[in-house]
Amino acid sequence: MMYIYKMTAAPKTHRPATTLLALAALAVVAAGCGTCAERKDAAAVSDTISGTFTDPRDAKTYRTVKIGKQTWMAENLNFKTGRYMCCEKFSDPCYDYEACYGADDDNCRKYGRLYNWETAMQACPAGWRLPSVADWDSLARSVGGHRHKKGVWKVNNKKLKSKDGWIDGGNGTDDYGFSALPGGFGGGSGHFRGIGTEAVWWSAEEDDADYANSRGIDHKDTMLIRWNGYKMYLQSVRCVKDSAQTADTIPAATTIYNGDGTFTDGRDGRRYRMVSIGDFTWMAENLNFDTGKSWCYGSEEGSCEKYGRVYDWNTAMKACPAGWSLPGSDAWDNLGQAAGGKWMPLTGKGPTSYWSGAGKKLMSKTGWGKTWDGRSGNGIDEFGFSAIPAGTVYPGENNVRLDATAGRWWTSDEYSCTHARFRKISGNEMYSDGHHKSAGYSVRCVQDSAASR
């Protein structure tokens, strides 16, 4: 499909006329270090350990390589998520979630698939993840890189590049088996750019609501560049193995059912109560798994023990333990109906639709503030769901605002490029509403139907 971008939506540092080489030159000048000597390699080639990994989702096999202390996929990801496009409004441009360069399947087979940032955050298989900026920095350091200001690493990137596939003499020696290929990216104005000349990969770190950090290699330069890309651009993905998967402990994917109405999350050993209501089995507590990107009220771990953590939507989509997932609106509606609520559809007179009469039966017996008329806001917790008011992070902020009169939880349902739906319990109602995906809400996971207990 065609790429159409508003001029106001163009990335800060990744405009159609800008190349990675130009970005590198600007960054080095800014650093005042254009002729710094390269450091001796921090990791010898002989330290590289190669292997393979088969993605159980589609049976594709990828080469892997251990460089330093990290294990990386040695090929760009080529998993088809099935997400094709989103439109913020019917009158606005639509953007692909993922695509092959030039809509050519042969390019996917050679270079891997291109993803927008939101899809990239969810695309890696279990046991692997989108690398953080720190992961990319560790890779650069392990191959003898020297850090510059402005996020640029002075790296002999020929050692990371594949031995063929780069144009104009840009091929590498692939000393470490990383085999970086120039898969290009999806830009605006109805075209793709950079195949044969540029490799660009997403990181898991946001810059703000619209931009995220990437790493890139240009065919003519020796830099590994950090830059800000517009989240709706399509870029390559290199997954890095979760460190917990290499430890001789409980694998990160393990969930242990204890036979007493609780289960243990094998990622951190935390135990949760669970309860069956209607057609679904729910966590009876808010999730408190530290993804590395989550918030505690007052930035205190003790608050997370009490309220659980608060997550943005992209993080919430991947935060639940194995055998559990972020519930969709269907599960929440089933919960509201099972709790005896009456569905009140949107009439145009109020902000949301809601389940009337379900709130008190789902709310905990303590912890809620008083209502506007001075009455106790606590519930009766008839089903053991124990909903608590755990606070909210608003877009652009980094602190949890605690509202003792309302609890809010993400659903897995998105309704635009930038917004997703959440559920709010307040008073005697359970509301359906939406917010920007960068907002922070609580998470209640629901058990997958195939999960063993």
N, C-alpha and C positions, 0 to 999 in steps of 0.2 A: 504494500500500500504506500501511498505518498506520505512523506513527512512534511508537516506544515507547522511552523513555529511563529508565534507572535514575536515581534522585535523586543518587546518588554520582557519576554521569557528567556532571552538568550543568556547563556552562562556567563559568569563573571570573567573567567579566564579561558573559556573553550568556545570561542566564536567561530563561525564557519571558515573564516579566512586565517585562523590561527593554527599553526602546526606545533607539535611537541618540540621540535627543534628550536623554534622561535621562543617558546616558553622557557626552554632550558637556558638559552642565551640570556634572556632577561633576568632569570633567577640568579645566574652566576654573576652577572654584572652587579646585581643588587647585593650579592654576598661579598663582592670585592675580592673574589678568590678564583679568578678564571684560569690560573696557571698552577693551582695547588698540586703537589705531587700525590700520586696515588699511594695508598698504603700497601704494604705487603699483604697478600691474600691471607685472610684470617682462617680459612678452612681449605685444606688441601683437596685436590681432586680425588685422591685415593680415599677420602673420608665419605664420599658419596655412596649411598646404598640405594639401589634401584629395586623396583618390584612392580606389581600390578594390583589393581583394585577393580572389582566388578560391581557396578551400580545395580542393586537388586530391583530397582524400579523399572529399568528397561533393558537390563542384561548387557549394557555397554561396558567394555573393559578399558580402563585407563592405565597408562603407565604412571608410576609414582617414583618419587625420588626423595631421599633424605639429605638435606643440606643443613649443616650445623645441627641444631637440636630439633629442627622442624621436618615434617614429612609433607610434601606438596604433591598435588597432581602434576604430572609432567606434560599434560595436555590441557587445552582449554575445555571447559565443560560443554557438553553437547546434549543436555537433557531437555526434552520438550515438555514444558510445564502445562501447555495447553491454554495459556493466557495470551490473548491476541491483541486486544486494544482496549482503551478506555477513553471516555469522553467526559470531561468535567461537567459540561452542559451540552445540550443538543446543538446549540449554536456555536460551540467551541471546536477547535481542531481535535482530532483523535490521534492517539499515539499507540504504537505497538508496545506490548509488554516484552516481547521477545521476537527475534527474527533471524533468518540467515542473511548474511551480507548480500545485498542486491536481490533478496528473495530467491536466492539460488541454493538449493539443497546441497550441491557439491561444495559450496563454501562452508556450510556447517560441518560437513564430513572432514574437510581439511583444516579449518581454522576454529571450529567450535561455534556455538550459538552466541548471539549477542542479546543482552538482557538490559532492561532498564534497572535502576538501582533497587527499587522495591521488589522486583521479581528476583534479582540477584541475591537479595537477603534471604530468600526462601528456597533457592534453587539447589544448593549443595545437598548431597545425600546424608543420611544419618551417619554420625561419626565424623563428619567433615563440616566445615563452615567457611563462610566468606572471610578472608583474612582481614584483620584489623590493620591500622597504620603501623602499630608496633610489630606485627608479623612481617610486613613488608620491610620495615627498618631492620629487623633481625636477619632477613634474607640478604639485604644489601651488605650488612656488616659481615655476614658469613662468607661472602664472596670477595671480601677485601675492599668494600666500599668506604668512602670517606664522606661524612655528612657536611653539607653546606647549609647556609641559612636558607630560608624560604622553602624548606622541604625538599631540596634537591640533594641526591647522593651522587658523588663522583664515583662511578663504577665503570670498570672495563666491561661494558655490557655485551661485548662479543662472546664472553664466557657464558652468558645467559641465553644468547640468541641461538636459534636453530642454524644448522649448517647450510640450509637452503631456504628458499621462499621469500627472501628479502631482495629488493631491487636495488640497482645502482651501487653494487658493491657492498651492500649492507649486511651480508651473511655473517654469521658468527662461527665460533669454534665449539660451542655447547659443552664447555669443560665440565659442567656440573650436571648435565642431563636435564636441565630445566626446559630446554627446547622452546624458547619464546618465539611465537609466530606472529607475523604482522596481520592480525585479523581485522584491523580498521575499526570503525564505529559508525553508528547511525546518527546522522546529523539532521539539520533542518532543511527546508526548501526542497523536499522531495528527493533527497539523494543520500547515499552512503559515501564515506570518505576513508582514505588511509590504508586500504588493503595493499599489502606489499611494502608499505613504508612505516606503519605505526602499529604498535601493540599497546592496548589500553585496557587496564583491568580495574574493576571496582574494588574499593575497600568497604569495610562495614561501618566506617565512621562518617557521620553526617557533619556537614558544615552548618546548615540551617534547614528550614522547612523545605527548601527547593533545591539545595545543592549537597553533594556528597564528595568525599575525597577519593581520588583514583591514583593509580601508578601507571606510568607510561614509558615506553622506549621508542625512540625515533631511529630510522635507518641510518642517519648520518652522524649521530652524536653518541657520546659515551655516558650520558646521564641516565639515571633512573629517577624520573620526575614525579613529584607529588603535585597534584593540581586539583582544582574544584570543577566538577562536572555537573551539569544540569541533570537532575535525577531522571528525567524522561528520555535522555539520550540512551542509546543502546551501546553497551560495551561488553568486553569479554569477561569471563569469570575463571579464576584459578582457585580451587578450593584447597584449604590446608587442613590437615588432620587435627581433630580435637586432641589436646594433650592427654585428657583422661582416658582416651582409647588405647594409649600405649602403656598405661600403668598396670601393674599386677594387682589390681583391685577390682571392685565391682565395675563392669563396663558402664559407660555413660548411658547406654540404651536400656539398662536393666531396671525394671520396676518389680518390687517384691510385694506380693499380697500376703498379709499377715494372718488372715483368717479370723480377725476380731473386728471387722469393720474399718480397718485402716490399711494403708499401703505405704511402702517406703520408696522414696525416690532415690534410685541408685546413684544419681549424679552427685548428691551431697549428703545422703543418709538421712534426710529429713522425713519424718512420718506425718501423714495427713489422715484425718478422718474422711470417710466417704459415705454417701447416702443415696439410696435409690428412691427417686420420686417420679411418678409417671412412667414414661418409657425410657428414662435415662438414669445413669448412675453419675452423680456429681461429686466433686470434691466439696467437703463440708467446711472448708477453710479457704481463705485466699492464698494463692500461690506465693511462695517465698523462696524462689530459686534465683540466685544471683547470676544473671546472664552477663554481667559486666556493663550492662546498660539498663539500669532500673533505679528507682528512687525509694528511699525510706522517709517517712515523715520526720522532719527536723534533722535529716541526715544522720539519724541514730539507728544502729542495728536493733536496739531494743524495740523501736517502733515497728520495724519489720516483723519482729516476733509476734507482736500484737495484731497488726493490721495486714500483714503480708506486704509484698512489694507492689510498686506502681510501674507500669510499662507503657511505652508507646505502642501503636498498633503493630508495626512491623516486627518488633521484638516479641510482642504477645503472641503473634502467629506461630512462633517457633519455641516458645518458652515451656510448654507443657511437657511432662515426662513421657517416656515411651508408653504406648497404649492409651494415651490420653490426648485430647486436642482442644483447641479453643472452640467453644460451642457457637453454632450459627443461630440465626433467629428462630429456626424451627425448634431447636432444643429449648430456648428460652420461652417460646410460646407454649410448648408442651409443659414446661414448669409452671407458668402462670395459670394454665388451665387446670393442671393437677392440684394446684393450691386453691382451687375454687374461685379463681378470678373470672370476671366478665370482661370480654374484649370490647373496648371502646375505640372504634376506628377514628382516624383523623377526620375532623369535620371542617377544618379551616378556621375554627374559632380558638384553637389552642395550639401549642407548639408541637405536640406529639400525640401518637396513639398510646394506649396503655391498657394494662390488665387491672381493672378496678376490684379491690377487695383482696388482692393477693399479697400485698406488702406486709401487713402485720404477721401473717402466717409464716412468712419466710425470714423475717427479721429476728435477730438475736434478742434475748430477754434483757440484756444490759448493753450499755455503751452508746446509746442514741441520745441526742439532745432533746430538749423540750420542744413541743410544737409552738406555732406562733401564738396560740392562746394559752400557753403555760402548762399544757398537759404533758405527761410523760410520752416520749416518742418511741419507747421500747416496744418490741414486738412480743409475740407469744411463741415463736419458733416451733410451730406445730409439727413440722416435718424434719427438723434437725438440720435445715440448710444453713442456719446461723449467719445470715447476712449482716455485715457490719459496715459502718461508714468509714472508709479507709482513706479518703482524700483524693485530690486531683492535681495533676500538673498541667498547666495551661500552655499552649504553644508559645515557644520563645522563652519559657521560664525553665528554671532548674530546681524549683522547690515545690514540695507537696503542700497544697492548701487543704487543711482538714475542715470538712463541713460535717458537723455531727448530725445533720438532719437528712443526709442523702449518701447512698453508696452507689458507685458506678463501676460497671464491668464491660470490657470489650466483647463484641461478638466477632465472628470471622467474616461478616458480611461487609463488603465495601460498596459504595454507591457512586464513587467518582474516582478520578486519578488520585485525589488528595484526601478524601474523606471516607470514614467507615462508621458503622453503626455500633452503638453501645446500649446497655440497659441500665436504667436508674431505678433504684428502689427508694421511695420516700413516702412518708405518711402511710397510707393504706394502698398505695398504687405501685405498679411496676411499669415504668415508661420505656418506650422505644424512641431513641433519638440518635443523632449523628454528630460527629465532630471531626476536626482535622486529625490525620493519623499521627501527627507529632505530639498530640496531647497524651497525657499519662493517666491511665485508669487501672483498676484492679483486674485480676484474672481469676476466674473459676474454670477449671478444666472439666471436661466431660469425658467419660470413659468410652473408648472406641468399641464398637459392637463386637469386634473380633478379639478384643483383649481378654486374656485368660485371667481367672481370679482364683 
